[in-house]
């Protein structure tokens, strides 16, 4: 039994439980999630997005099998059981190939799906919600076309699973997430705003489900429909560079009610980053039991790394024998000189952009962390601080929550632990949200 399908069944039958998805490849984030869930009876769902990991390497340089090995290596190093890890593929489809014609974009998407399934991913979000170059030319793009492309990709997934099963008889059948109203990965762009966020209409939801189901049948993948467990909808939550749209359960109550008409389906909620703990719990209670989070976790990583940079500067700025990492300056220099990852998200005067590059909720910093110059600077900072005993007074000044845990004997004082515990504060909100009792 696919664990996610079991979680969905438990919610539908007993109105309890849920799961959050760590959409991130950052090693510190993954380790922080493992630390938080190590002693809990919960699965750790880790997802890679189509632009992070694909058959060409994505921006992380990893193919699907590489990412699986990467996660399992971290798990082994941190003594976290592999059996508690679930792997998902997010926005699998033509996300990064919308500038191509349909044939080439779909061929790339099919190979993308095939590699994810063959690598052992057991949760597949099929996303064909974005128009391609041909669609814009012709001016035709609707639920029917979205569902048809999704069915094509799902058929490839089913064939890949059968192939995988030949070599691994215990391979788990993947579950599928569908939808046509899929929020842009990573928050809204600077050309969009909160006024453009509209809660999914009931009529549109029903049309989407019916259309997808019919297309699955047209492509003779009847059994695959039994593994469709979730639909991506817009419940009215979103975030931009400097604002957060809070979940309003009264506004989303119609969506929550209509879910009762579908005994095997739940909602998957994207862009839940920065919601309050109670808002997240309300979402789970209302049927949005798969909560996706990514930028908020790397935002926590960035906060922790900046705090350590402040500590490093205070300790060593007058020490001629220590070469400072200049982590914050190196990161901003690289971002300023390679604006492709943030230029569509940050706008305004030069002063405003300088602030957003460092502190934006969109956290476009995360795209620069794997770059060799930034990674080198981060490691230099960690190594500098590992050579000395960090005064508890500086911990109190720059990371007061962690200071209190150290004082209580709840965590060991290391630079790595300080960063991971800062990330863990965001993870705690999601653990609270999905830990529903009947």
LUMMAR-366271 format. One record per residue (C-alpha): residue number from 1; x negated, y, z. Coordinates in steps of 0.2 Angstrom, whole numbers. Each point is the difference from the previous one (the first is absolute). Layout:
BEGIN
<r num="NUM" px="X" py="Y" pz="Z"/>
...
//
This chain:
BEGIN
<r num="1" px="0" py="0" pz="0"/>
<r num="2" px="-6" py="17" pz="-5"/>
<r num="3" px="-2" py="10" pz="17"/>
<r num="4" px="7" py="16" pz="-7"/>
<r num="5" px="16" py="-10" pz="-6"/>
<r num="6" px="1" py="-7" pz="18"/>
<r num="7" px="-1" py="18" pz="7"/>
<r num="8" px="14" py="5" pz="-11"/>
<r num="9" px="10" py="-15" pz="4"/>
<r num="10" px="-2" py="4" pz="19"/>
<r num="11" px="5" py="18" pz="-2"/>
<r num="12" px="16" py="-4" pz="-10"/>
<r num="13" px="5" py="-14" pz="12"/>
<r num="14" px="-5" py="8" pz="17"/>
<r num="15" px="-3" py="18" pz="-4"/>
<r num="16" px="-17" py="0" pz="7"/>
<r num="17" px="-18" py="2" pz="-6"/>
<r num="18" px="-9" py="8" pz="-15"/>
<r num="19" px="-17" py="2" pz="-7"/>
<r num="20" px="-12" py="14" pz="-4"/>
<r num="21" px="-11" py="0" pz="-15"/>
<r num="22" px="-18" py="7" pz="1"/>
<r num="23" px="-3" py="7" pz="-17"/>
<r num="24" px="-18" py="3" pz="1"/>
<r num="25" px="-17" py="-7" pz="-4"/>
<r num="26" px="-10" py="10" pz="13"/>
<r num="27" px="-10" py="-12" pz="11"/>
<r num="28" px="3" py="10" pz="16"/>
<r num="29" px="18" py="1" pz="-3"/>
<r num="30" px="1" py="-19" pz="-3"/>
<r num="31" px="-10" py="-4" pz="15"/>
<r num="32" px="11" py="12" pz="11"/>
<r num="33" px="15" py="-9" pz="-6"/>
<r num="34" px="-8" py="-16" pz="5"/>
<r num="35" px="-4" py="6" pz="17"/>
<r num="36" px="17" py="6" pz="3"/>
<r num="37" px="9" py="-16" pz="-6"/>
<r num="38" px="-13" py="-13" pz="7"/>
<r num="39" px="10" py="-4" pz="15"/>
<r num="40" px="17" py="3" pz="-7"/>
<r num="41" px="12" py="-13" pz="-8"/>
<r num="42" px="0" py="10" pz="-16"/>
<r num="43" px="-6" py="-2" pz="-17"/>
<r num="44" px="-12" py="13" pz="-8"/>
<r num="45" px="6" py="4" pz="-17"/>
<r num="46" px="-14" py="9" pz="-10"/>
<r num="47" px="4" py="6" pz="-18"/>
<r num="48" px="-11" py="7" pz="-14"/>
<r num="49" px="8" py="12" pz="-13"/>
<r num="50" px="-2" py="-2" pz="-18"/>
<r num="51" px="-12" py="15" pz="-1"/>
<r num="52" px="-11" py="-7" pz="14"/>
<r num="53" px="-2" py="-18" pz="-6"/>
<r num="54" px="3" py="-6" pz="-18"/>
<r num="55" px="-8" py="-11" pz="-13"/>
<r num="56" px="-12" py="14" pz="-4"/>
<r num="57" px="-5" py="3" pz="18"/>
<r num="58" px="11" py="15" pz="4"/>
<r num="59" px="-7" py="15" pz="9"/>
<r num="60" px="-7" py="-12" pz="14"/>
<r num="61" px="-10" py="-10" pz="-13"/>
<r num="62" px="10" py="-16" pz="5"/>
<r num="63" px="10" py="-12" pz="-9"/>
<r num="64" px="14" py="-10" pz="8"/>
<r num="65" px="-10" py="-15" pz="5"/>
<r num="66" px="-14" py="12" pz="6"/>
<r num="67" px="12" py="9" pz="12"/>
<r num="68" px="6" py="-16" pz="7"/>
<r num="69" px="-18" py="-5" pz="4"/>
<r num="70" px="-3" py="17" pz="7"/>
<r num="71" px="15" py="-1" pz="12"/>
<r num="72" px="-4" py="-18" pz="6"/>
<r num="73" px="-19" py="5" pz="3"/>
<r num="74" px="6" py="14" pz="11"/>
<r num="75" px="12" py="-12" pz="9"/>
<r num="76" px="-14" py="-13" pz="3"/>
<r num="77" px="-12" py="13" pz="6"/>
<r num="78" px="13" py="7" pz="12"/>
<r num="79" px="6" py="-18" pz="5"/>
<r num="80" px="18" py="4" pz="-6"/>
<r num="81" px="9" py="-16" pz="-6"/>
<r num="82" px="2" py="0" pz="-19"/>
<r num="83" px="17" py="-9" pz="3"/>
<r num="84" px="7" py="16" pz="7"/>
<r num="85" px="-4" py="10" pz="-16"/>
<r num="86" px="12" py="3" pz="-14"/>
<r num="87" px="-6" py="8" pz="-16"/>
<r num="88" px="11" py="11" pz="-11"/>
<r num="89" px="-2" py="9" pz="-17"/>
<r num="90" px="8" py="17" pz="0"/>
<r num="91" px="6" py="9" pz="-16"/>
<r num="92" px="-5" py="-14" pz="-11"/>
<r num="93" px="5" py="5" pz="-18"/>
<r num="94" px="-6" py="14" pz="-12"/>
<r num="95" px="-4" py="13" pz="14"/>
<r num="96" px="-17" py="4" pz="-7"/>
<r num="97" px="4" py="-3" pz="-18"/>
<r num="98" px="15" py="12" pz="-3"/>
<r num="99" px="-10" py="9" pz="-14"/>
<r num="100" px="-1" py="-16" pz="-10"/>
<r num="101" px="13" py="-6" pz="-12"/>
<r num="102" px="12" py="-14" pz="7"/>
<r num="103" px="-9" py="-15" pz="-8"/>
<r num="104" px="-17" py="4" pz="7"/>
<r num="105" px="7" py="6" pz="17"/>
<r num="106" px="10" py="-15" pz="3"/>
<r num="107" px="-14" py="-12" pz="-6"/>
<r num="108" px="-11" py="8" pz="14"/>
<r num="109" px="14" py="-1" pz="12"/>
<r num="110" px="3" py="-19" pz="-3"/>
<r num="111" px="-18" py="-4" pz="2"/>
<r num="112" px="0" py="11" pz="16"/>
<r num="113" px="15" py="-10" pz="7"/>
<r num="114" px="-8" py="-17" pz="-5"/>
<r num="115" px="-16" py="4" pz="9"/>
<r num="116" px="8" py="6" pz="16"/>
<r num="117" px="11" py="-16" pz="1"/>
<r num="118" px="-15" py="-12" pz="-5"/>
<r num="119" px="-10" py="9" pz="14"/>
<r num="120" px="13" py="-6" pz="13"/>
<r num="121" px="10" py="16" pz="3"/>
<r num="122" px="17" py="-5" pz="7"/>
<r num="123" px="10" py="17" pz="-1"/>
<r num="124" px="1" py="8" pz="-17"/>
<r num="125" px="8" py="17" pz="-3"/>
<r num="126" px="4" py="1" pz="-18"/>
<r num="127" px="1" py="18" pz="-5"/>
<r num="128" px="5" py="5" pz="-18"/>
<r num="129" px="8" py="16" pz="6"/>
<r num="130" px="-12" py="11" pz="-10"/>
<r num="131" px="3" py="5" pz="-18"/>
<r num="132" px="-13" py="-4" pz="-13"/>
<r num="133" px="-6" py="10" pz="-14"/>
<r num="134" px="12" py="-8" pz="-12"/>
<r num="135" px="15" py="4" pz="11"/>
<r num="136" px="-4" py="18" pz="1"/>
<r num="137" px="-1" py="1" pz="-19"/>
<r num="138" px="16" py="-10" pz="-3"/>
<r num="139" px="9" py="9" pz="15"/>
<r num="140" px="8" py="-17" pz="6"/>
<r num="141" px="-4" py="-5" pz="18"/>
<r num="142" px="13" py="-9" pz="11"/>
<r num="143" px="4" py="-14" pz="13"/>
<r num="144" px="2" py="-12" pz="-14"/>
<r num="145" px="-18" py="3" pz="-7"/>
<r num="146" px="-7" py="0" pz="17"/>
<r num="147" px="8" py="-16" pz="5"/>
<r num="148" px="-5" py="-8" pz="-17"/>
<r num="149" px="-19" py="4" pz="3"/>
<r num="150" px="1" py="-6" pz="18"/>
<r num="151" px="8" py="-17" pz="-6"/>
<r num="152" px="-14" py="-2" pz="-12"/>
<r num="153" px="-13" py="3" pz="14"/>
<r num="154" px="9" py="-11" pz="12"/>
<r num="155" px="0" py="-14" pz="-13"/>
<r num="156" px="-19" py="1" pz="-1"/>
<r num="157" px="-1" py="0" pz="19"/>
<r num="158" px="11" py="-16" pz="0"/>
<r num="159" px="-12" py="-8" pz="-13"/>
<r num="160" px="-15" py="5" pz="9"/>
<r num="161" px="7" py="-8" pz="16"/>
<r num="162" px="3" py="-16" pz="-8"/>
<r num="163" px="-18" py="0" pz="-6"/>
<r num="164" px="-6" py="4" pz="17"/>
<r num="165" px="10" py="-14" pz="7"/>
<r num="166" px="-9" py="-13" pz="-10"/>
<r num="167" px="-17" py="4" pz="9"/>
<r num="168" px="8" py="4" pz="17"/>
<r num="169" px="15" py="-10" pz="4"/>
<r num="170" px="3" py="10" pz="16"/>
<r num="171" px="0" py="17" pz="-9"/>
<r num="172" px="15" py="11" pz="6"/>
<r num="173" px="12" py="6" pz="-13"/>
<r num="174" px="0" py="19" pz="-1"/>
<r num="175" px="14" py="11" pz="5"/>
<r num="176" px="5" py="15" pz="-11"/>
<r num="177" px="5" py="18" pz="3"/>
<r num="178" px="9" py="9" pz="-13"/>
<r num="179" px="8" py="17" pz="-3"/>
<r num="180" px="1" py="14" pz="-12"/>
<r num="181" px="-1" py="15" pz="12"/>
<r num="182" px="-17" py="-2" pz="6"/>
<r num="183" px="-9" py="15" pz="8"/>
<r num="184" px="-17" py="5" pz="-7"/>
<r num="185" px="-14" py="-9" pz="9"/>
<r num="186" px="-9" py="11" pz="13"/>
<r num="187" px="13" py="14" pz="2"/>
<r num="188" px="6" py="13" pz="-11"/>
<r num="189" px="-10" py="11" pz="-12"/>
<r num="190" px="-2" py="18" pz="1"/>
<r num="191" px="12" py="3" pz="-14"/>
<r num="192" px="14" py="-9" pz="10"/>
<r num="193" px="8" py="5" pz="16"/>
<r num="194" px="11" py="-6" pz="14"/>
<r num="195" px="16" py="6" pz="-9"/>
<r num="196" px="-3" py="-13" pz="-14"/>
<r num="197" px="2" py="-14" pz="12"/>
<r num="198" px="18" py="-8" pz="-2"/>
<r num="199" px="6" py="-14" pz="10"/>
<r num="200" px="4" py="-15" pz="-11"/>
<r num="201" px="19" py="-1" pz="-5"/>
<r num="202" px="9" py="-15" pz="3"/>
<r num="203" px="6" py="-1" pz="-18"/>
<r num="204" px="-18" py="0" pz="-6"/>
<r num="205" px="-5" py="-13" pz="13"/>
<r num="206" px="13" py="-12" pz="-6"/>
<r num="207" px="-4" py="3" pz="-18"/>
<r num="208" px="-18" py="-3" pz="3"/>
<r num="209" px="3" py="-16" pz="9"/>
<r num="210" px="12" py="-7" pz="-13"/>
<r num="211" px="-11" py="5" pz="-15"/>
<r num="212" px="-15" py="-8" pz="7"/>
<r num="213" px="9" py="-16" pz="4"/>
<r num="214" px="7" py="-1" pz="-17"/>
<r num="215" px="-17" py="3" pz="-8"/>
<r num="216" px="-7" py="-13" pz="11"/>
<r num="217" px="13" py="-12" pz="-7"/>
<r num="218" px="-3" py="5" pz="-18"/>
<r num="219" px="-18" py="-4" pz="2"/>
<r num="220" px="4" py="-17" pz="8"/>
<r num="221" px="-8" py="3" pz="16"/>
<r num="222" px="16" py="-4" pz="11"/>
<r num="223" px="-10" py="-7" pz="14"/>
<r num="224" px="-11" py="15" pz="1"/>
<r num="225" px="15" py="10" pz="5"/>
<r num="226" px="1" py="-10" pz="16"/>
<r num="227" px="-17" py="7" pz="5"/>
<r num="228" px="6" py="18" pz="-3"/>
<r num="229" px="1" py="6" pz="19"/>
<r num="230" px="-1" py="19" pz="-1"/>
<r num="231" px="5" py="16" pz="-10"/>
<r num="232" px="-10" py="16" pz="0"/>
<r num="233" px="12" py="14" pz="3"/>
<r num="234" px="-2" py="19" pz="5"/>
<r num="235" px="7" py="1" pz="18"/>
<r num="236" px="-5" py="19" pz="1"/>
<r num="237" px="-17" py="-2" pz="7"/>
<r num="238" px="-15" py="8" pz="-8"/>
<r num="239" px="-16" py="10" pz="3"/>
<r num="240" px="-10" py="13" pz="-9"/>
<r num="241" px="-16" py="9" pz="3"/>
<r num="242" px="7" py="10" pz="15"/>
<r num="243" px="17" py="-6" pz="3"/>
<r num="244" px="10" py="-16" pz="6"/>
<r num="245" px="18" py="-4" pz="-4"/>
<r num="246" px="7" py="-9" pz="15"/>
<r num="247" px="11" py="-15" pz="-1"/>
<r num="248" px="18" py="5" pz="3"/>
<r num="249" px="10" py="-16" pz="3"/>
<r num="250" px="17" py="9" pz="-1"/>
<r num="251" px="-5" py="5" pz="-18"/>
<r num="252" px="-5" py="-18" pz="-4"/>
<r num="253" px="14" py="-9" pz="8"/>
<r num="254" px="9" py="-4" pz="-16"/>
<r num="255" px="-16" py="-9" pz="-6"/>
<r num="256" px="-1" py="-10" pz="16"/>
<r num="257" px="18" py="-5" pz="-1"/>
<r num="258" px="0" py="-6" pz="-18"/>
<r num="259" px="-15" py="-12" pz="5"/>
<r num="260" px="13" py="-11" pz="9"/>
<r num="261" px="6" py="-5" pz="-17"/>
<r num="262" px="-16" py="-8" pz="-5"/>
<r num="263" px="-4" py="-14" pz="12"/>
<r num="264" px="-18" py="-3" pz="-6"/>
<r num="265" px="-6" py="18" pz="-3"/>
<r num="266" px="-8" py="13" pz="10"/>
<r num="267" px="-7" py="17" pz="-4"/>
<r num="268" px="-18" py="4" pz="-2"/>
<r num="269" px="-5" py="18" pz="6"/>
<r num="270" px="-14" py="9" pz="-8"/>
<r num="271" px="-8" py="16" pz="5"/>
<r num="272" px="4" py="-3" pz="19"/>
<r num="273" px="-16" py="8" pz="5"/>
<r num="274" px="1" py="12" pz="14"/>
<r num="275" px="17" py="-4" pz="5"/>
<r num="276" px="3" py="0" pz="19"/>
<r num="277" px="1" py="-17" pz="9"/>
<r num="278" px="18" py="2" pz="3"/>
<r num="279" px="4" py="5" pz="-18"/>
<r num="280" px="-10" py="-16" pz="-5"/>
<r num="281" px="10" py="-11" pz="12"/>
<r num="282" px="16" py="8" pz="-6"/>
<r num="283" px="-5" py="-5" pz="-18"/>
<r num="284" px="-3" py="-18" pz="5"/>
<r num="285" px="17" py="-1" pz="9"/>
<r num="286" px="8" py="7" pz="-16"/>
<r num="287" px="-7" py="-13" pz="-11"/>
<r num="288" px="-16" py="8" pz="-6"/>
<r num="289" px="-10" py="-14" pz="8"/>
<r num="290" px="-15" py="0" pz="-11"/>
<r num="291" px="-9" py="16" pz="4"/>
<r num="292" px="-15" py="6" pz="-11"/>
<r num="293" px="-14" py="10" pz="7"/>
<r num="294" px="-16" py="6" pz="-8"/>
<r num="295" px="-6" py="18" pz="0"/>
<r num="296" px="5" py="2" pz="19"/>
<r num="297" px="-13" py="-14" pz="4"/>
<r num="298" px="-14" py="8" pz="-10"/>
<r num="299" px="5" py="17" pz="7"/>
<r num="300" px="-3" py="-8" pz="18"/>
<r num="301" px="-16" py="-6" pz="-7"/>
<r num="302" px="-5" py="17" pz="-6"/>
<r num="303" px="5" py="8" pz="17"/>
<r num="304" px="-11" py="-13" pz="9"/>
<r num="305" px="-15" py="3" pz="-12"/>
<r num="306" px="1" py="19" pz="1"/>
<r num="307" px="1" py="-1" pz="19"/>
<r num="308" px="-16" py="-11" pz="0"/>
<r num="309" px="-8" py="12" pz="-11"/>
<r num="310" px="4" py="14" pz="13"/>
<r num="311" px="-8" py="-11" pz="13"/>
<r num="312" px="-15" py="-4" pz="-11"/>
<r num="313" px="-3" py="19" pz="-3"/>
<r num="314" px="1" py="4" pz="18"/>
<r num="315" px="-12" py="-13" pz="5"/>
<r num="316" px="-13" py="2" pz="-13"/>
<r num="317" px="0" py="17" pz="-8"/>
<r num="318" px="-15" py="6" pz="10"/>
<r num="319" px="-9" py="-17" pz="-2"/>
<r num="320" px="-13" py="1" pz="-14"/>
<r num="321" px="-3" py="-19" pz="0"/>
<r num="322" px="18" py="-4" pz="-5"/>
<r num="323" px="6" py="3" pz="-17"/>
<r num="324" px="18" py="5" pz="1"/>
<r num="325" px="13" py="-9" pz="-11"/>
<r num="326" px="9" py="16" pz="-5"/>
<r num="327" px="15" py="-12" pz="-3"/>
<r num="328" px="13" py="14" pz="-1"/>
<r num="329" px="-10" py="10" pz="-12"/>
<r num="330" px="-5" py="-14" pz="-11"/>
<r num="331" px="18" py="-6" pz="-2"/>
<r num="332" px="6" py="18" pz="-4"/>
<r num="333" px="-14" py="2" pz="-13"/>
<r num="334" px="4" py="-16" pz="-9"/>
<r num="335" px="18" py="5" pz="0"/>
<r num="336" px="-3" py="17" pz="-6"/>
<r num="337" px="-11" py="-6" pz="-15"/>
<r num="338" px="12" py="-15" pz="-4"/>
<r num="339" px="17" py="7" pz="1"/>
<r num="340" px="9" py="-13" pz="-10"/>
<r num="341" px="7" py="-9" pz="15"/>
<r num="342" px="8" py="15" pz="8"/>
<r num="343" px="3" py="14" pz="-13"/>
<r num="344" px="18" py="-6" pz="-3"/>
<r num="345" px="4" py="0" pz="18"/>
<r num="346" px="-7" py="17" pz="7"/>
<r num="347" px="4" py="17" pz="-6"/>
<r num="348" px="0" py="18" pz="5"/>
<r num="349" px="-15" py="12" pz="4"/>
<r num="350" px="-18" py="-6" pz="2"/>
<r num="351" px="1" py="2" pz="18"/>
<r num="352" px="16" py="-11" pz="1"/>
<r num="353" px="-8" py="-14" pz="-11"/>
<r num="354" px="-16" py="0" pz="11"/>
<r num="355" px="11" py="-4" pz="15"/>
<r num="356" px="10" py="-13" pz="-9"/>
<r num="357" px="-15" py="-9" pz="-6"/>
<r num="358" px="-4" py="-4" pz="18"/>
<r num="359" px="16" py="0" pz="9"/>
<r num="360" px="14" py="-4" pz="-12"/>
<r num="361" px="13" py="-13" pz="5"/>
<r num="362" px="-2" py="-7" pz="-18"/>
<r num="363" px="-17" py="-4" pz="6"/>
<r num="364" px="-8" py="-1" pz="-17"/>
<r num="365" px="-16" py="-2" pz="9"/>
<r num="366" px="3" py="-19" pz="0"/>
<r num="367" px="-5" py="-1" pz="-18"/>
<r num="368" px="-17" py="7" pz="4"/>
<r num="369" px="-5" py="-11" pz="14"/>
<r num="370" px="-6" py="-15" pz="-10"/>
<r num="371" px="-12" py="12" pz="-10"/>
<r num="372" px="-18" py="-4" pz="4"/>
<r num="373" px="-5" py="18" pz="6"/>
<r num="374" px="15" py="1" pz="12"/>
<r num="375" px="-2" py="-18" pz="6"/>
<r num="376" px="-19" py="3" pz="3"/>
<r num="377" px="4" py="16" pz="10"/>
<r num="378" px="13" py="-9" pz="10"/>
<r num="379" px="-12" py="-15" pz="4"/>
<r num="380" px="-14" py="13" pz="5"/>
<r num="381" px="12" py="8" pz="12"/>
<r num="382" px="5" py="-17" pz="8"/>
<r num="383" px="-18" py="-5" pz="1"/>
<r num="384" px="-6" py="16" pz="8"/>
<r num="385" px="14" py="-1" pz="13"/>
<r num="386" px="-4" py="-19" pz="3"/>
<r num="387" px="-18" py="5" pz="5"/>
<r num="388" px="6" py="9" pz="16"/>
<r num="389" px="12" py="0" pz="14"/>
<r num="390" px="13" py="12" pz="-5"/>
<r num="391" px="5" py="11" pz="15"/>
<r num="392" px="17" py="-3" pz="6"/>
<r num="393" px="3" py="19" pz="1"/>
<r num="394" px="-2" py="1" pz="-19"/>
<r num="395" px="13" py="-14" pz="-2"/>
<r num="396" px="12" py="9" pz="11"/>
<r num="397" px="-3" py="16" pz="-10"/>
<r num="398" px="3" py="-7" pz="-17"/>
<r num="399" px="9" py="-17" pz="2"/>
<r num="400" px="10" py="2" pz="17"/>
<r num="401" px="12" py="-15" pz="-3"/>
<r num="402" px="-15" py="-11" pz="-2"/>
<r num="403" px="-9" py="8" pz="15"/>
<r num="404" px="15" py="-6" pz="11"/>
<r num="405" px="-1" py="-18" pz="-7"/>
<r num="406" px="-19" py="0" pz="3"/>
<r num="407" px="2" py="6" pz="18"/>
<r num="408" px="14" py="-13" pz="3"/>
<r num="409" px="-12" py="-14" pz="-7"/>
<r num="410" px="12" py="-3" pz="-14"/>
<r num="411" px="-13" py="2" pz="-14"/>
<r num="412" px="-19" py="-1" pz="-2"/>
<r num="413" px="-8" py="17" pz="-5"/>
<r num="414" px="-7" py="-2" pz="-17"/>
<r num="415" px="2" py="11" pz="-15"/>
<r num="416" px="9" py="-13" pz="-10"/>
<r num="417" px="12" py="-3" pz="14"/>
<r num="418" px="4" py="18" pz="2"/>
<r num="419" px="4" py="1" pz="-19"/>
<r num="420" px="11" py="-16" pz="0"/>
<r num="421" px="9" py="5" pz="16"/>
<r num="422" px="4" py="17" pz="-8"/>
<r num="423" px="8" py="-9" pz="-15"/>
<r num="424" px="8" py="-12" pz="12"/>
<r num="425" px="11" py="14" pz="7"/>
<r num="426" px="9" py="1" pz="-16"/>
<r num="427" px="1" py="-19" pz="-1"/>
<r num="428" px="9" py="0" pz="17"/>
<r num="429" px="14" py="9" pz="-7"/>
<r num="430" px="4" py="-13" pz="-13"/>
<r num="431" px="-2" py="-14" pz="13"/>
<r num="432" px="13" py="8" pz="11"/>
<r num="433" px="11" py="2" pz="-15"/>
<r num="434" px="0" py="-18" pz="-6"/>
<r num="435" px="1" py="-8" pz="17"/>
<r num="436" px="19" py="0" pz="0"/>
<r num="437" px="9" py="-11" pz="13"/>
<r num="438" px="18" py="-6" pz="-3"/>
//
